[in-house]
Amino acid sequence: MASANEKWLSIPRETREKLRRNVWCTSCGKEVEIVGYVIDQDRFGIILKGKCAICGHDVARVIEMGE
């Protein structure tokens, strides 16, 4: 089975950039860029866990991956 990082890197670069810049921040109440993130495995794919680039609030983005 591929690691979370391998799955993330298997996504085309421009798509990864779009995903990083389209994360919901509950504190800001809008889509923001995620910074300082880590990539974790999830049963549906991968999760980016990091901080909002605007306010620093914890944010996450689930990316479903077909197996």
N, C-alpha and C positions, 0 to 999 in steps of 0.2 A: 504494500500500500504506500502511496506517495505521502510525503510529509506535507504539513500545512504550507510550508514555504515553497515546496515544489509545485503544489497546486496553485498557489498565488502567482508564481513565476510562469506557469503554463498559460495564464491569461495574457492576451496581447497587451503590450505596454500602454497604448493609448486608452484601452478599456480600463486598465488598472488605475490610470490617472483620473479618469472619469469617476470611478468608484471611490477613490480617495477624496475627491472633491464634492461628493454627494452623500454626506453622512448627516443624519438628523441630530441636532443638539436641542435637548429639552430646555436648557437654560436660555439659549438665544432664540428658540422658537423658529428656527429655520435651518436650511441645509448649509453645512459648513465643510471645511476641509479637516480631515483627521491628521494629527501630527503625533510624533512620538509613539507610534503604534507597534503592537506586537501581533503576530499572526498565530491563532490557535485553531486546532481541529474542532469540528462540530459534527454531529451525526448527519447534518444536511450538507456540509461542505467546510467552509472556513469562516472565521470571525476575525475582523480587525478590531482590536481594542486599543484605544488611545485617548487623546485629549482634543478638545475643540481648539482650532487655531485662533479663534476669536477670544473666547472667555476662559479656556483652560478646563472646562467641565469635562468629566468622563463621558466618552461617546463610544459607540460600537457599531459595526456594520457587518451583518450576516451576508455571506455570499454563497448561495446554493450552488453546489457542483454535482453534476451527474456522475455516477460511478460507472 
